[in-house]
């Protein structure tokens, strides 16, 4: 406390009340339903690599027009909390776009194949995942943390990132992702 | 007035836990204390596989007094000692065991977590993790008594990062006093759990 305040014995405890109200308000804001684009969408192109062992080649290995990637880590609490919605997202894609060439894949950032199998078994993830124990996917896909969900569309030999969700995946985020995928499928 | 203000501020801070993302640097998105690189192992346990596991009673965060020998009447027991709450590796290791819970059930084993932190600290830490399914025990006072019984009390008063698998007869079947800076591999622990069924 500054000496002048101590000398004058000005009570400062009351400051905690507006501070508390501010904190509660600020934190409540973070729990509001996500906006349609919770993170800046990077419209960068990802050139398909000729190296079959590159992260891009491992992910974009089919003819799917839309690719949805979920990046997670077994040891990440937010990923554990998102796992149910990963499954819901995958199932809803299958139900909503039964004939569309959409591929859903997971990447276990920092996870071994065994750890991935434990996570998939625990949460019944219905789509395949790629183990990435050395975290080789982080840099090329600009993964700042987990969970992250990316949506790509194909254009010729490019895969273009059209949507990025970072952080715990909530129900409202699933709806936003489905809407993005719907638009991408329509545009194909 | 001061007390009311303190409680209000505390409540507000505690409610501010959106826990929305595990960053690469802070896997559990907790207010982690970064201790830096530590001496991998700083003790020498006297215990060996095949010996009887030392019995103990410790308080748990759910208000119970947990006695090892009572747990062993029903199930095999795995003890996970971790060095300290609010530190990086520990804050990933225990949430990982949440995902592995079915393997413990299949092996008819129970997991217990022990640190030398006090109960309020352990309560707050595990709550921030989103909770854990296993009992969390405090070896705070007399400080590190059980940890020392297992021969893994470090010179700075923290515990080693160690795993002890104990069968239903109370016999130590597996001991891993691990490099404190690294997470013990989950697959090795699950292999040891499966051996309990042999």
Boltz contact constraints between the chains, C-beta under 6 A:
constraints:
  - contact:
      token1: [A, 13]
      token2: [B, 1]
      max_distance: 6.0
  - contact:
      token1: [A, 13]
      token2: [B, 2]
      max_distance: 6.0
  - contact:
      token1: [A, 13]
      token2: [B, 5]
      max_distance: 6.0
  - contact:
      token1: [A, 16]
      token2: [B, 5]
      max_distance: 6.0
  - contact:
      token1: [A, 16]
      token2: [B, 8]
      max_distance: 6.0
  - contact:
      token1: [A, 16]
      token2: [B, 9]
      max_distance: 6.0
  - contact:
      token1: [A, 17]
      token2: [B, 8]
      max_distance: 6.0
  - contact:
      token1: [A, 19]
      token2: [B, 9]
      max_distance: 6.0
  - contact:
      token1: [A, 20]
      token2: [B, 8]
      max_distance: 6.0
  - contact:
      token1: [A, 20]
      token2: [B, 9]
      max_distance: 6.0
  - contact:
      token1: [A, 20]
      token2: [B, 12]
      max_distance: 6.0
  - contact:
      token1: [A, 23]
      token2: [B, 12]
      max_distance: 6.0
  - contact:
      token1: [A, 23]
      token2: [B, 16]
      max_distance: 6.0
  - contact:
      token1: [A, 24]
      token2: [B, 12]
      max_distance: 6.0
  - contact:
      token1: [A, 27]
      token2: [B, 15]
      max_distance: 6.0
  - contact:
      token1: [A, 27]
      token2: [B, 16]
      max_distance: 6.0
  - contact:
      token1: [A, 30]
      token2: [B, 18]
      max_distance: 6.0
  - contact:
      token1: [A, 74]
      token2: [B, 96]
      max_distance: 6.0
  - contact:
      token1: [A, 74]
      token2: [B, 99]
      max_distance: 6.0
  - contact:
      token1: [A, 75]
      token2: [B, 27]
      max_distance: 6.0
  - contact:
      token1: [A, 75]
      token2: [B, 92]
      max_distance: 6.0
  - contact:
      token1: [A, 75]
      token2: [B, 95]
      max_distance: 6.0
  - contact:
      token1: [A, 75]
      token2: [B, 96]
      max_distance: 6.0
  - contact:
      token1: [A, 76]
      token2: [B, 22]
      max_distance: 6.0
  - contact:
      token1: [A, 76]
      token2: [B, 27]
      max_distance: 6.0
  - contact:
      token1: [A, 77]
      token2: [B, 28]
      max_distance: 6.0
  - contact:
      token1: [A, 77]
      token2: [B, 95]
      max_distance: 6.0
  - contact:
      token1: [A, 77]
      token2: [B, 129]
      max_distance: 6.0
  - contact:
      token1: [A, 77]
      token2: [B, 130]
      max_distance: 6.0
  - contact:
      token1: [A, 78]
      token2: [B, 19]
      max_distance: 6.0
  - contact:
      token1: [A, 78]
      token2: [B, 21]
      max_distance: 6.0
  - contact:
      token1: [A, 78]
      token2: [B, 22]
      max_distance: 6.0
  - contact:
      token1: [A, 114]
      token2: [B, 187]
      max_distance: 6.0
  - contact:
      token1: [A, 115]
      token2: [B, 186]
      max_distance: 6.0
  - contact:
      token1: [A, 118]
      token2: [B, 99]
      max_distance: 6.0
  - contact:
      token1: [A, 118]
      token2: [B, 100]
      max_distance: 6.0
  - contact:
      token1: [A, 119]
      token2: [B, 99]
      max_distance: 6.0
  - contact:
      token1: [A, 122]
      token2: [B, 99]
      max_distance: 6.0
  - contact:
      token1: [A, 145]
      token2: [B, 21]
      max_distance: 6.0
  - contact:
      token1: [A, 145]
      token2: [B, 22]
      max_distance: 6.0
  - contact:
      token1: [A, 145]
      token2: [B, 23]
      max_distance: 6.0
  - contact:
      token1: [A, 145]
      token2: [B, 24]
      max_distance: 6.0
  - contact:
      token1: [A, 146]
      token2: [B, 22]
      max_distance: 6.0
  - contact:
      token1: [A, 167]
      token2: [B, 20]
      max_distance: 6.0
  - contact:
      token1: [A, 167]
      token2: [B, 21]
      max_distance: 6.0
  - contact:
      token1: [A, 168]
      token2: [B, 20]
      max_distance: 6.0
